[in-house]
Amino acid sequence: MAHNVYSLRVFAAGPKGGNPLPVVVDAQGLSPAEMQAVAASHGHESGFVFPASKASGCDFEFVFWVPEHEMEMCGHATVGAVWLLEKLKKLKHPDIRIMTKSGIIKAHVSKNAQGTWVEVSQPAGVVDTVVDPDDIEALVSVLGISKQELADLPIHNSKTSRVKTLIPLKSASQLNSLKPKFNLVKEFCERIRSTGLYPYALSDAENQVFDARQFPKSSGYNEDAATGIAAAALSYGLLKNGLVNNTEKPIRIRQGWAMGCPSEISVRFRQDGSGCWIGGTAVEETGL
């Protein structure tokens, strides 16, 4: 295949950190099977940049694949692809509109101490409480814990682009010691109509820092190092629980530490009520 595949790491917060991202910035002509083959060969979510139709009013169209299937939206792949387009001087202005299968996404590019900083929009979250005792019993069994190890907060199904199940734990050390029954994750997620389990713990209340892990339903791997869509969903769960305030103060969500891939995702609420921004940067591995 002649198309160049760039390799990035997105949301990195230390050596070997961030979520790996293969991305093709000129994907025109690639078939769905070829895009899936890229994701399968690299073993990670992959992003593909296409020209947008004039009728869409967008600057680009992004398509996302994991080894098992196509995704409607991927937060870290959007941040990474926009970061790469800026690096390659393919952006005409800092505010762009992106067509995805989940709808039109806005992105904003700026500079800060970390270099190129990208924020990607997400719609306002919808948060539902998981109340069925049988579901809760099944969930703690999948995670390999008891109900007594849960924090005294509700379990939520929360959605911006995709539903994530938010499981509050008492400490980050407990979170990082989890050993889920990965063979049961898909079945349980289908049972409660979720696309991934997202256990989390409060780490620093004053600075709005939380630790989390993502166990996806059916992506072709057991755990994600950084998941922007899940971080956005978590932020709305935290807001409902009164753990964060509805301001523009960033919520910092650390992920990937248990995997040796330290990552950090920034989320801030948009004060017009239209949703939130997922923020982060990327680093290059090869191809640049």
Protein Blocks (a to p, Z undefined) as FASTA:
>chain_A
ZZdcddddehiabehiajdddddfblghiafklmmmmmmmnopacdddddddfklopabd
cddddfkbccfbdfklmmmmmmmmmmnopafbfbdcdddfkbccdddddddfkopadddd
dddddddddfbfklmmmmmmmnopafklpccbddddddfkbccdddddfbfklmmmpccd
fklmmmmmmmnopabdcddddfblmnopacdddddfbnopabdfbdfklmmmmmmmmmmn
opaccdfbdcdddehklnopacdddddddfklnaccdddddddfbhZZ
